[in-house]
Amino acid sequence: MKTETCRVLIVDDMPAVRAIVRDMLMELGFRHFQEADDGESAWRVLQDTAEKEHLRPHLVVSDWLMPGMDGLELVSSVRKLPATQGLPFLMITSQSDREHWLRAEEAGVSGFVVKPFDPQQLKEQLLRVLSSSI
Ligand SMILES: [Mg+2]
């Protein structure tokens, strides 16, 4: 998948973090973004666009800790719905311990980025996640 045609759903409760992620992704060549400020609204976007090939995101980059539905619940829901089951899902978190990583992996994340991260780290994970999805 070419970065310039890839639609990314960025999910974070902090607008400033969404902007940082979007800027980094733009530097990496991504051009199409959708944003959600919590798991619930992200899940709504994914359900609403599941059958619309020209609208549905190709990749989710999501924060873990958010009020209401968090990133872990979001990825669990994504893995349960046949239409979104295989969607590449990159989790962003400030927790770097093994226990967190295992929980995220069990829930079905494709990759994991620990805050604070730089564009290079984000890029490495994105390439890994996107290449394994094809
Ligand atoms: Mg948060």
py3Dmol code that shows the C-alpha trace and the ligand (Angstrom):
import py3Dmol

protein = """\
ATOM      1  CA  MET A   1       0.000   0.000   0.000  1.00  0.00           C
ATOM      2  CA  LYS A   2       1.339   3.395  -0.986  1.00  0.00           C
ATOM      3  CA  THR A   3       1.550   5.902   1.840  1.00  0.00           C
ATOM      4  CA  GLU A   4      -0.087   8.617  -0.279  1.00  0.00           C
ATOM      5  CA  THR A   5      -3.233   6.573  -0.803  1.00  0.00           C
ATOM      6  CA  CYS A   6      -3.368   5.087   2.687  1.00  0.00           C
ATOM      7  CA  ARG A   7      -6.171   6.422   4.901  1.00  0.00           C
ATOM      8  CA  VAL A   8      -5.161   6.626   8.549  1.00  0.00           C
ATOM      9  CA  LEU A   9      -7.548   6.879  11.477  1.00  0.00           C
ATOM     10  CA  ILE A  10      -5.790   8.725  14.306  1.00  0.00           C
ATOM     11  CA  VAL A  11      -7.361   8.191  17.719  1.00  0.00           C
ATOM     12  CA  ASP A  12      -6.332  10.166  20.787  1.00  0.00           C
ATOM     13  CA  ASP A  13      -8.204  12.141  23.429  1.00  0.00           C
ATOM     14  CA  MET A  14      -5.652  14.963  23.172  1.00  0.00           C
ATOM     15  CA  PRO A  15      -5.944  17.121  20.031  1.00  0.00           C
ATOM     16  CA  ALA A  16      -2.279  18.153  20.402  1.00  0.00           C
ATOM     17  CA  VAL A  17      -1.139  14.528  20.234  1.00  0.00           C
ATOM     18  CA  ARG A  18      -3.330  13.872  17.193  1.00  0.00           C
ATOM     19  CA  ALA A  19      -1.697  16.875  15.525  1.00  0.00           C
ATOM     20  CA  ILE A  20       1.804  15.590  16.314  1.00  0.00           C
ATOM     21  CA  VAL A  21       1.003  12.141  14.943  1.00  0.00           C
ATOM     22  CA  ARG A  22      -0.587  13.671  11.842  1.00  0.00           C
ATOM     23  CA  ASP A  23       2.445  15.892  11.224  1.00  0.00           C
ATOM     24  CA  MET A  24       4.819  12.961  11.577  1.00  0.00           C
ATOM     25  CA  LEU A  25       2.692  10.881   9.219  1.00  0.00           C
ATOM     26  CA  MET A  26       2.625  13.717   6.696  1.00  0.00           C
ATOM     27  CA  GLU A  27       6.412  13.823   6.793  1.00  0.00           C
ATOM     28  CA  LEU A  28       6.385  10.124   6.013  1.00  0.00           C
ATOM     29  CA  GLY A  29       4.201  10.739   2.950  1.00  0.00           C
ATOM     30  CA  PHE A  30       0.718  10.009   4.305  1.00  0.00           C
ATOM     31  CA  ARG A  31      -1.966  12.350   3.009  1.00  0.00           C
ATOM     32  CA  HIS A  32      -5.350  11.077   4.149  1.00  0.00           C
ATOM     33  CA  PHE A  33      -6.439  11.288   7.748  1.00  0.00           C
ATOM     34  CA  GLN A  34      -9.517  10.759   9.840  1.00  0.00           C
ATOM     35  CA  GLU A  35      -9.523  11.629  13.512  1.00  0.00           C
ATOM     36  CA  ALA A  36     -11.428  10.474  16.576  1.00  0.00           C
ATOM     37  CA  ASP A  37     -11.092  11.612  20.168  1.00  0.00           C
ATOM     38  CA  ASP A  38     -11.967   8.346  21.861  1.00  0.00           C
ATOM     39  CA  GLY A  39     -12.518   4.670  21.222  1.00  0.00           C
ATOM     40  CA  GLU A  40     -16.233   5.020  20.821  1.00  0.00           C
ATOM     41  CA  SER A  41     -16.136   7.584  18.050  1.00  0.00           C
ATOM     42  CA  ALA A  42     -13.332   5.665  16.341  1.00  0.00           C
ATOM     43  CA  TRP A  43     -15.411   2.508  16.500  1.00  0.00           C
ATOM     44  CA  ARG A  44     -18.350   4.392  15.010  1.00  0.00           C
ATOM     45  CA  VAL A  45     -16.174   5.565  12.094  1.00  0.00           C
ATOM     46  CA  LEU A  46     -14.972   2.006  11.501  1.00  0.00           C
ATOM     47  CA  GLN A  47     -18.476   0.563  11.580  1.00  0.00           C
ATOM     48  CA  ASP A  48     -19.931   3.307   9.398  1.00  0.00           C
ATOM     49  CA  THR A  49     -17.228   2.860   6.751  1.00  0.00           C
ATOM     50  CA  ALA A  50     -16.786  -0.933   6.968  1.00  0.00           C
ATOM     51  CA  GLU A  51     -18.702  -1.547   3.742  1.00  0.00           C
ATOM     52  CA  LYS A  52     -17.492   1.596   1.953  1.00  0.00           C
ATOM     53  CA  GLU A  53     -14.238   0.773   0.302  1.00  0.00           C
ATOM     54  CA  HIS A  54     -13.507   4.364  -0.745  1.00  0.00           C
ATOM     55  CA  LEU A  55     -13.914   5.653   2.824  1.00  0.00           C
ATOM     56  CA  ARG A  56     -12.750   3.009   5.236  1.00  0.00           C
ATOM     57  CA  PRO A  57      -9.393   3.526   6.960  1.00  0.00           C
ATOM     58  CA  HIS A  58      -6.484   1.258   6.003  1.00  0.00           C
ATOM     59  CA  LEU A  59      -4.688   1.775   9.271  1.00  0.00           C
ATOM     60  CA  VAL A  60      -5.482   2.804  12.844  1.00  0.00           C
ATOM     61  CA  VAL A  61      -2.993   4.649  15.036  1.00  0.00           C
ATOM     62  CA  SER A  62      -4.516   4.780  18.495  1.00  0.00           C
ATOM     63  CA  ASP A  63      -3.726   5.990  21.959  1.00  0.00           C
ATOM     64  CA  TRP A  64      -4.253   3.446  24.745  1.00  0.00           C
ATOM     65  CA  LEU A  65      -5.511   5.599  27.602  1.00  0.00           C
ATOM     66  CA  MET A  66      -8.666   7.514  26.748  1.00  0.00           C
ATOM     67  CA  PRO A  67     -11.815   8.259  28.720  1.00  0.00           C
ATOM     68  CA  GLY A  68     -14.671   5.887  27.944  1.00  0.00           C
ATOM     69  CA  MET A  69     -13.688   3.227  25.450  1.00  0.00           C
ATOM     70  CA  ASP A  70      -9.888   2.959  25.513  1.00  0.00           C
ATOM     71  CA  GLY A  71      -7.457   1.717  22.887  1.00  0.00           C
ATOM     72  CA  LEU A  72      -7.469  -1.812  24.228  1.00  0.00           C
ATOM     73  CA  GLU A  73     -11.239  -2.090  24.004  1.00  0.00           C
ATOM     74  CA  LEU A  74     -11.122  -0.527  20.558  1.00  0.00           C
ATOM     75  CA  VAL A  75      -8.661  -3.060  19.172  1.00  0.00           C
ATOM     76  CA  SER A  76     -10.630  -5.905  20.759  1.00  0.00           C
ATOM     77  CA  SER A  77     -13.780  -4.722  18.980  1.00  0.00           C
ATOM     78  CA  VAL A  78     -11.895  -4.287  15.701  1.00  0.00           C
ATOM     79  CA  ARG A  79     -10.664  -7.898  15.851  1.00  0.00           C
ATOM     80  CA  LYS A  80     -14.184  -9.222  16.478  1.00  0.00           C
ATOM     81  CA  LEU A  81     -15.912  -7.637  13.491  1.00  0.00           C
ATOM     82  CA  PRO A  82     -15.229  -9.613  10.276  1.00  0.00           C
ATOM     83  CA  ALA A  83     -15.069  -6.434   8.166  1.00  0.00           C
ATOM     84  CA  THR A  84     -12.321  -4.882  10.323  1.00  0.00           C
ATOM     85  CA  GLN A  85     -10.636  -8.020  11.642  1.00  0.00           C
ATOM     86  CA  GLY A  86      -7.441  -7.665   9.626  1.00  0.00           C
ATOM     87  CA  LEU A  87      -7.056  -3.908   9.980  1.00  0.00           C
ATOM     88  CA  PRO A  88      -3.501  -2.867  10.893  1.00  0.00           C
ATOM     89  CA  PHE A  89      -3.651  -1.334  14.357  1.00  0.00           C
ATOM     90  CA  LEU A  90      -0.767   0.563  15.902  1.00  0.00           C
ATOM     91  CA  MET A  91      -1.067   1.321  19.602  1.00  0.00           C
ATOM     92  CA  ILE A  92       0.578   4.350  21.176  1.00  0.00           C
ATOM     93  CA  THR A  93       1.193   4.242  24.887  1.00  0.00           C
ATOM     94  CA  SER A  94       3.392   5.672  27.606  1.00  0.00           C
ATOM     95  CA  GLN A  95       3.652   2.229  29.227  1.00  0.00           C
ATOM     96  CA  SER A  96       6.632   0.249  28.027  1.00  0.00           C
ATOM     97  CA  ASP A  97       6.620  -2.711  30.416  1.00  0.00           C
ATOM     98  CA  ARG A  98       6.277  -6.271  29.230  1.00  0.00           C
ATOM     99  CA  GLU A  99       2.940  -6.823  30.908  1.00  0.00           C
ATOM    100  CA  HIS A 100       1.408  -3.981  28.903  1.00  0.00           C
ATOM    101  CA  TRP A 101       2.910  -5.246  25.694  1.00  0.00           C
ATOM    102  CA  LEU A 102       1.466  -8.722  26.327  1.00  0.00           C
ATOM    103  CA  ARG A 103      -1.981  -7.344  27.079  1.00  0.00           C
ATOM    104  CA  ALA A 104      -1.909  -5.291  23.903  1.00  0.00           C
ATOM    105  CA  GLU A 105      -0.694  -8.241  21.872  1.00  0.00           C
ATOM    106  CA  GLU A 106      -3.389 -10.491  23.293  1.00  0.00           C
ATOM    107  CA  ALA A 107      -6.020  -7.900  22.382  1.00  0.00           C
ATOM    108  CA  GLY A 108      -4.722  -7.985  18.818  1.00  0.00           C
ATOM    109  CA  VAL A 109      -2.534  -4.936  18.183  1.00  0.00           C
ATOM    110  CA  SER A 110      -0.249  -5.151  15.157  1.00  0.00           C
ATOM    111  CA  GLY A 111       2.410  -2.845  16.578  1.00  0.00           C
ATOM    112  CA  PHE A 112       3.290  -0.787  19.593  1.00  0.00           C
ATOM    113  CA  VAL A 113       4.937   2.648  19.918  1.00  0.00           C
ATOM    114  CA  VAL A 114       6.039   3.996  23.273  1.00  0.00           C
ATOM    115  CA  LYS A 115       5.692   7.707  24.071  1.00  0.00           C
ATOM    116  CA  PRO A 116       7.674   9.861  23.629  1.00  0.00           C
ATOM    117  CA  PHE A 117       8.557   8.605  20.165  1.00  0.00           C
ATOM    118  CA  ASP A 118      10.280  10.178  17.201  1.00  0.00           C
ATOM    119  CA  PRO A 119       9.294  10.005  13.521  1.00  0.00           C
ATOM    120  CA  GLN A 120      11.836   7.265  12.872  1.00  0.00           C
ATOM    121  CA  GLN A 121      10.342   4.959  15.503  1.00  0.00           C
ATOM    122  CA  LEU A 122       6.864   5.632  14.196  1.00  0.00           C
ATOM    123  CA  LYS A 123       8.049   4.926  10.664  1.00  0.00           C
ATOM    124  CA  GLU A 124       9.658   1.607  11.574  1.00  0.00           C
ATOM    125  CA  GLN A 125       6.512   0.365  13.269  1.00  0.00           C
ATOM    126  CA  LEU A 126       4.289   1.611  10.437  1.00  0.00           C
ATOM    127  CA  LEU A 127       6.338  -0.161   7.800  1.00  0.00           C
ATOM    128  CA  ARG A 128       6.270  -3.353   9.826  1.00  0.00           C
ATOM    129  CA  VAL A 129       2.544  -3.150  10.458  1.00  0.00           C
ATOM    130  CA  LEU A 130       1.633  -2.246   6.881  1.00  0.00           C
ATOM    131  CA  SER A 131       3.860  -4.869   5.267  1.00  0.00           C
ATOM    132  CA  SER A 132       2.520  -7.656   7.455  1.00  0.00           C
ATOM    133  CA  SER A 133      -1.056  -6.735   6.592  1.00  0.00           C
ATOM    134  CA  ILE A 134      -0.688  -7.445   2.878  1.00  0.00           C
TER     135      ILE A 134
END
"""
ligand_1 = """\
1
MG
Mg -4.750 9.563 26.266
"""
view = py3Dmol.view(width=600, height=400)
view.addModel(protein, "pdb")
view.setStyle({"model": 0}, {"cartoon": {"style": "trace"}})
view.addModel(ligand_1, "xyz")
view.setStyle({"model": 1}, {"stick": {}})
view.zoomTo()
view.show()
